[in-house]
Amino acid sequence: MLRELCGPDDIITPLLEDEETISKGRKAQNYEVHGWWGSQRPLLKRRVFRKAPQDYGYHSHIIAKHVRHLVDKDVWNSYFKFAFDRNPWDRQVSDYHFRYRKTDNPPSFAEHVRTHRRARMKNYEVYSIDGEPCVDFMGRFESLEDDLKAALDKIGVPLVQDLPRAKAGIRKTKTHYRDYYDDELRETIARWYAPEIRLLGYEF
C-alpha cells in the first residue's frame, strides 16, 4: 500500500509473486547495491563471499542494523521509522504453515519447533539494534490498520484505502494457535521471543 506514496528515487524491495499481483503503485526499484540483487538469498551470499552488508542491497525483512549501514546517517536520523510485530505464539504457527505450504507431508508443529535449525524467527532483530528497539512507532499486527493509521498520522500521511490481504488462505485449518502447544512448547516460544513479548505485553 505504501508503494503508492513512493517516487522514482525511493527504495522499494521485491515482493513475492502473489503480493506483487495485489500491489498498487510502483514496482520494486533502487534496491540493488553495487550490482547485486539484494533480495536473492543475501545471507547465503554473505556466508559464501564474506561481503559487508552494503554489498547485498535492500531486501524484504532487512534488519535495521543493515539499513542504517546502507543509508546516509542524516537519512537514518531524520526519517520516521515504524514497525509491527505479532503475538509470537500465533506468529510461530503462522510461520509453520507458510514454510510447509507446498509440502505434502510436513512434520508436526512440535517437531518443527524442536528440531528445525531455523525455526526461531528473528523479528525483533528487524526493528532493533544492539538489543534495543530503534523505531519511532511500534504497532501490533492484531490492530494493524488502526496502528498504521496512527503511525502515518504522526507524519501527516492519510490512510486512504483499505489494506490489501497478502498471504491469505495459507493456514487451511481453523484450529486456534493455542491448541498447537503443550507446556514445553509454550515455554520455548516465551524464551525465544522474550524481548518482543516484554515490549508489547503479549500473553499466550
NUDO-759782 format. One record per residue (C-alpha): residue in one letter; residue number from 0; x, y, z. Coordinates in Angstrom, 3 decimals, padded with zeros to 6 digits. Layout:
N
R residu num        u        v        w
R      A NUM        X        Y        Z
...
END
This chain:
204
R residu num        u        v        w
R      M   0  000.000  000.000  000.000
R      L   1  002.820  002.398  000.841
R      R   2  004.263  001.996 -002.653
R      E   3  001.666  004.474 -003.881
R      L   4  003.413  007.154 -001.817
R      C   5  006.821  006.491 -003.381
R      G   6  008.601  008.475 -006.058
R      P   7  011.217  007.454 -008.639
R      D   8  014.134  007.813 -006.224
R      D   9  012.652  005.800 -003.362
R      I  10  013.730  002.266 -002.467
R      I  11  011.139 -000.477 -002.930
R      T  12  012.144 -004.088 -002.357
R      P  13  010.681 -007.022 -004.338
R      L  14  007.662 -008.915 -003.046
R      L  15  006.512 -012.469 -003.560
R      E  16  004.664 -013.025 -006.829
R      D  17  001.188 -013.100 -005.279
R      E  18  001.951 -009.933 -003.333
R      E  19  003.108 -008.159 -006.489
R      T  20 -000.219 -009.040 -008.089
R      I  21 -002.249 -007.144 -005.488
R      S  22  000.263 -004.331 -005.007
R      K  23 -000.549 -000.922 -006.421
R      G  24  001.812  001.898 -007.249
R      R  25  005.420  001.477 -008.252
R      K  26  007.147 -001.867 -008.583
R      A  27  010.450 -002.861 -006.995
R      Q  28  013.166 -000.298 -007.656
R      N  29  016.508  001.059 -006.417
R      Y  30  017.153 -001.878 -004.059
R      E  31  020.366 -003.125 -005.663
R      V  32  023.757 -002.080 -004.357
R      H  33  026.949 -002.496 -006.397
R      G  34  025.073 -004.570 -008.957
R      W  35  023.990 -007.286 -006.522
R      W  36  020.374 -008.345 -006.441
R      G  37  019.895 -007.910 -002.736
R      S  38  016.683 -009.905 -002.441
R      Q  39  018.273 -013.163 -003.632
R      R  40  019.471 -015.121 -000.608
R      P  41  021.502 -012.311  001.000
R      L  42  022.527 -014.488  003.942
R      L  43  023.870 -017.176  001.632
R      K  44  025.912 -014.607 -000.266
R      R  45  027.239 -013.230  002.966
R      R  46  028.385 -016.683  004.096
R      V  47  029.964 -017.580  000.758
R      F  48  031.574 -014.320 -000.291
R      R  49  032.116 -012.715  003.116
R      K  50  030.930 -009.339  001.883
R      A  51  029.779 -006.487  004.075
R      P  52  026.041 -005.678  004.380
R      Q  53  026.249 -002.798  001.918
R      D  54  027.215 -005.256 -000.822
R      Y  55  023.885 -007.066 -000.757
R      G  56  021.368 -004.317 -001.268
R      Y  57  017.966 -003.942  000.322
R      H  58  015.586 -006.878  000.664
R      S  59  012.388 -007.805  002.442
R      H  60  012.905 -008.164  006.200
R      I  61  016.321 -006.488  006.077
R      I  62  017.382 -005.811  009.654
R      A  63  017.629 -002.281  010.998
R      K  64  021.377 -002.554  011.579
R      H  65  021.966 -003.155  007.879
R      V  66  019.593 -000.403  006.792
R      R  67  021.473  002.044  008.987
R      H  68  024.691  000.857  007.381
R      L  69  023.331  001.420  003.876
R      V  70  021.712  004.837  004.221
R      D  71  023.289  008.174  004.967
R      K  72  023.445  008.965  008.687
R      D  73  021.294  012.055  008.220
R      V  74  018.640  009.965  006.469
R      W  75  018.577  007.399  009.255
R      N  76  018.322  010.047  011.962
R      S  77  015.710  012.189  010.211
R      Y  78  013.309  009.546  008.851
R      F  79  010.255  008.405  010.789
R      K  80  010.715  004.679  011.378
R      F  81  007.928  002.302  012.341
R      A  82  007.419 -001.446  012.604
R      F  83  004.833 -004.058  013.506
R      D  84  005.048 -007.347  015.326
R      R  85  002.638 -010.132  016.175
R      N  86  001.806 -012.347  019.121
R      P  87  004.793 -014.739  018.962
R      W  88  002.793 -017.874  019.753
R      D  89  000.372 -017.100  016.929
R      R  90  003.201 -015.924  014.657
R      Q  91  005.083 -019.208  015.095
R      V  92  002.049 -021.212  013.994
R      S  93  001.546 -018.927  011.001
R      D  94  005.203 -019.295  010.013
R      Y  95  004.923 -023.082  010.302
R      H  96  002.028 -023.184  007.846
R      F  97  003.770 -020.794  005.462
R      R  98  007.012 -022.775  005.435
R      Y  99  005.256 -026.043  004.611
R      R 100  002.534 -024.668  002.339
R      K 101  003.891 -026.668 -000.615
R      T 102  004.864 -029.793  001.341
R      D 103  002.639 -032.857  001.145
R      N 104  003.799 -034.462  004.385
R      P 105  005.114 -031.763  006.681
R      P 106  006.487 -032.515  010.138
R      S 107  004.227 -031.799  013.064
R      F 108  004.325 -028.324  014.542
R      A 109  006.023 -029.696  017.647
R      E 110  008.699 -031.465  015.609
R      H 111  009.329 -028.365  013.555
R      V 112  009.843 -026.161  016.606
R      R 113  012.002 -028.712  018.394
R      T 114  014.250 -029.804  015.535
R      H 115  014.343 -027.278  012.677
R      R 116  017.535 -025.249  012.941
R      R 117  015.785 -022.141  011.624
R      A 118  012.523 -022.487  013.495
R      R 119  013.306 -019.460  015.647
R      M 120  012.302 -016.301  013.790
R      K 121  014.341 -013.102  014.062
R      N 122  011.619 -010.487  014.035
R      Y 123  012.976 -008.487  016.960
R      E 124  016.300 -008.030  015.176
R      V 125  014.466 -006.376  012.268
R      Y 126  013.479 -003.339  014.328
R      S 127  016.186 -003.280  017.000
R      I 128  019.902 -002.569  017.119
R      D 129  022.135 -003.966  019.863
R      G 130  019.058 -005.346  021.591
R      E 131  017.128 -002.062  021.756
R      P 132  014.183 -001.037  019.543
R      C 133  015.234  001.708  017.132
R      V 134  011.875  002.763  015.700
R      D 135  009.718  005.781  016.448
R      F 136  006.467  003.841  016.492
R      M 137  005.718  000.212  017.280
R      G 138  002.413 -001.336  016.252
R      R 139  000.697 -004.685  016.583
R      F 140 -000.397 -006.974  013.777
R      E 141 -003.624 -007.613  015.669
R      S 142 -004.588 -003.946  015.273
R      L 143 -002.673 -003.372  012.052
R      E 144 -004.995 -000.943  010.287
R      D 145 -005.618  001.277  013.315
R      D 146 -001.950  001.281  014.309
R      L 147 -000.811  002.007  010.757
R      K 148 -003.215  004.925  010.608
R      A 149 -001.817  006.204  013.907
R      A 150  001.752  005.893  012.614
R      L 151  001.005  007.702  009.364
R      D 152 -000.942  010.412  011.197
R      K 153  002.280  011.286  013.007
R      I 154  003.857  012.323  009.704
R      G 155  000.750  013.784  008.098
R      V 156  000.084  010.956  005.646
R      P 157 -003.558  009.819  005.427
R      L 158 -004.542  006.162  005.158
R      V 159 -006.791  006.477  002.118
R      Q 160 -007.541  002.840  001.287
R      D 161 -008.172 -000.491  002.931
R      L 162 -005.127 -002.663  003.453
R      P 163 -004.679 -005.460  000.889
R      R 164 -004.624 -009.004  002.239
R      A 165 -001.401 -010.784  001.339
R      K 166 -000.577 -014.419  002.125
R      A 167 -004.252 -015.019  002.923
R      G 168 -005.503 -018.602  002.993
R      I 169 -002.133 -020.214  003.784
R      R 170 -003.374 -021.722  007.048
R      K 171 -006.028 -024.202  005.917
R      T 172 -007.199 -025.161  009.387
R      K 173 -009.232 -023.008  011.768
R      T 174 -007.541 -024.573  014.793
R      H 175 -006.709 -021.884  017.347
R      Y 176 -002.990 -021.280  017.759
R      R 177 -003.132 -022.223  021.464
R      D 178 -004.149 -025.749  020.513
R      Y 179 -000.766 -026.320  018.827
R      Y 180  001.088 -026.045  022.127
R      D 181  001.932 -028.123  025.112
R      D 182  003.561 -026.562  028.180
R      E 183  007.082 -027.196  026.928
R      L 184  006.472 -025.617  023.509
R      R 185  004.733 -022.650  025.082
R      E 186  007.763 -022.016  027.306
R      T 187  010.132 -022.416  024.347
R      I 188  008.360 -019.615  022.492
R      A 189  008.293 -017.474  025.628
R      R 190  012.063 -017.905  025.952
R      W 191  012.865 -017.349  022.258
R      Y 192  010.840 -014.178  021.961
R      A 193  011.128 -012.669  025.433
R      P 194  012.161 -009.191  024.151
R      E 195  009.109 -008.634  021.950
R      I 196  006.782 -010.223  024.497
R      R 197  008.121 -007.811  027.086
R      L 198  007.994 -004.844  024.685
R      L 199  004.415 -005.326  023.519
R      G 200  002.955 -007.109  026.527
R      Y 201  001.873 -010.253  024.684
R      E 202  000.443 -013.196  026.569
R      F 203 -000.181 -016.768  025.497
END
